[in-house]
Amino acid sequence: MKTENEKRTPVLDPIDRVSEVIFGLIMALTFTGTISAATAGRDEVRTMMFAALGCNLAWGMVDAVMYLIRTRTERARNLSLLRHVRSSANPQNAHAIIAEELPGRLGSMISSEGLENIRQRIADLPEPPGRARLGWDDYVGSMGVFLLVVLATFPVVVPFIFIHETALAMRVSNAVALVILFAAGHTLGRHAGGTPWQTGLAMIAIGVALVLATIALGG
C-alpha cells in the first residue's frame, strides 16, 4: 500500500506511456481516415489537421485532469487502508485487509505469519499524513499524459503538410501509424516478459480495428 510520501520512479510507467500514445494516435487516425484520397483538396486536408490537433488537445487535457483525480483517489484509499491496518485491535482483521490488497492470488498464498510480519512492518511506519495530497511528481505525470496524447497527433498529420498529393500522404501517414502501433506493442510485450514482436503485431490489429470501429460509430 503506497502513501503519498513514496516517490514513484518513473513518473509514468511503460503501460501509462504506451496507453496514452495509442489513445492519441487512434484519435488522430479517426480524422485522417475520413479523408478521401480522390476528392480531398488542400482546404479539406487543412481542416482535418486542425480538427485532429484540436481534438487531441482537448482529450489530452481531460486525460491529464483525470490522471490527477485518479492519483489522489488511489492515494486517499491507500491512506485509509493504512489507518485501518494500524488501528485494528484484532490482528486477524488487519491480515484480511492486507491479503485482499495483495495482487492476484498472492494474499491467499501467504501464511498467517507472513501477513503478521507485514502488519508489524506497517505498524512500525511513521504516522501517515492527515490527508492525501498531490505532489510535484503528480503534476509532472499529468503534463506527461497531456503531451503524449497531443504529440501522438503529429506523426500521422505531418505527411499531409509536406506531401501535397493526398493519396501518397495518406499511405505515408498510415505506414507511420503502423510502425508506431508495432513499437507500442513491442514495448508492452517486452515489459510483460512476453514475445515483443507478437505483441507488436497484435497491437497493429487491435489499433486498426479500434480506428475502424471509432469511424463507423461517428467518433
N, C-alpha and C positions, 0 to 999 in steps of 0.2 A: 504494500500500500504506500503510494508515494505522497509526500506532502509538498507544500509549496517551497520548502527550503531546499529540496533536491533540484540540482541543476541538470537539465536534460541536454545531453550532447549526442548527436547534433540536435539543433532546434527542431528540424523536421526529419523524420526517419525516411528511409527509401520508399516505403509504401505511401507516405503522405506526398512526397515529391512526385512520384510516378502518377499517383491518382490525380493530382492537380494538373499535371501536364496533359494527361489523357483527356481530362474533362475539358480543358481549354481547347485542345486540338479538335475534339469532336464538335464542340460548339462552332468553331471556325469552319469545319468541313461542312456543317449543315448549310452554311451560306455559299461556300464555293461550289458545293454540289448542285446548287439550284441554277447555276449559270449555264446558259445554252451556248455551246461552242459554235453553233451555226449562226445564231442571230444576235448574240450579245455584242453591243458596241462598247466603246470606252466609257460612256456615261453609266451604263449598267454595271460595268466592272468596278468603276469608281464607287458607285453606290453600295455595291456588295462589300467592298473593302472597308468602307466606313461603318457599315452595319455590323460586320463581323467584329471589328475593333470595339465599337460601342457596346455590343452585347457582352464581350468578354471583359470589358472594363466594369460593367455593371455586375456581372456574375463573380468577377474577381473580388469586388468589394463585399458582396454578400457572403462569399466563402470566407473571406478574411474575418468578418464580424462573427460568423458562426463558429469559426475556429476559436476565437476568444471566449465565446459563450460556452462552447463545449469544454474548453480547458478549465475554465473557472468552475463549471458544474462538476466535472470529474474531481477537481481538487477539493471542492466542498464536500463531496461524498466521501472521499478518502479521509478527510479530517474527521468526519462524523463516525466512520468505521473505526478509526484510530481511537477516538474517545470511548466508543462502546467497548472496545477490547480492553482498554486501560482501566475503565471504571467497572467492569463486570465483576461482581462478587463471586460468581461461580465460574471457575476456570473452564468448565465444560461448555458454557455458553460462548466464552471467548474462542475456544477451539472451533466451535461450529462456524463462527463468523470468519475466522481465518481460513478454514477449509473451503468455505463457499467462495471466497475471493481468489483462491489459487486457480490458475488456468487449467482448463480441461478436467481430467480426472485426477490431477495431482493431489487434490485435497483428500480424496478417498484412499490414496496410496501412502500417505504419511501417517506414521504411528502417533498415538497419543503423546508419547514422549517427544516426538519431533514437533508436534503442534505446541506442546507446552514450552519447548525451547524457544519457538518463535514468539509465543506470548510473553515470555520473560524478556526477550530482547526488545519487544515493543514497550513493555513496562519500563525498561531502563532508558528509553529515549527521553530527550528533554521535553518539557511541556510544549505541546503543539500551540501554534498561534490561535488567536481567538476566532479568526475567520479567514476564509480563502481570499487570497489577493493575486492579482496578475503582476508579473514582473517584467523586466526589460526583455528577457528571452521570449516571453509570450508575444510581445508586440513585434519583435523581430520575426518570429514564426508567422504571425499574421501578415506581415508585409511580404514575407516569402511566398505565402499562399497567393496573395494578390498578384505578385509579379509572375509567378509560374503560370497562372491562368491567362494573364494578359500576353506574356511573351510567347506562349504557345500559339497565338494567333499569327505571328509574323512569318514563320517558315512556310505556311501554306498560302499566305497572301502575297509575299514578296515576288514570286514568279509573275504575278499579274502586273506588277509595277514595271518590271524590266523586259517582259516579253509581251509584245503588242498583239501577237497572234493568239487569240483567245484559246483555240484548241490546243496549241502547244503549251501555253501557260497552264492549262488545266492538267495536262499529262505530267508536267514537271511538278506541279503542286501535289497531285495525287501520289507521285513517286516519293516525294519528300515525306508526305504523311505516312506512307507505308514504312519508310525507314525509321521514322520516329516511333511508330507503334511497335515495330520489331525491337528497337532499342529499349523501349519501356518494358516490354515483356521479358526481354533478356535480363534486364536489371532485376525484375521481380523474381524470375527463375533462379538467378544467382543468389539473391537474398534469401530465398526459401530453401536453398540447398537442393533444388531440383535440376532439371535439364534446361539450361537457359535458352538454347535455340528452339526447343519445342514450345516453351512458354512464349517466346517471341512470335512464332508462327500463330499460336493460339490467340495472342493479343491482336494480331492483324485481323484474323477472322472475327473476333469479338468487336473490334473497333469498327470494321466495315458494316457489320450487322447493326450496331448501335446507330451509326450515321444514317443508314437507310431507314431504320425504324423511326428515327427522330424526324427525318424529312417527310416520311409518309404520314406522320402524326401532325405535321404542320409546325414542328419546332424550328 
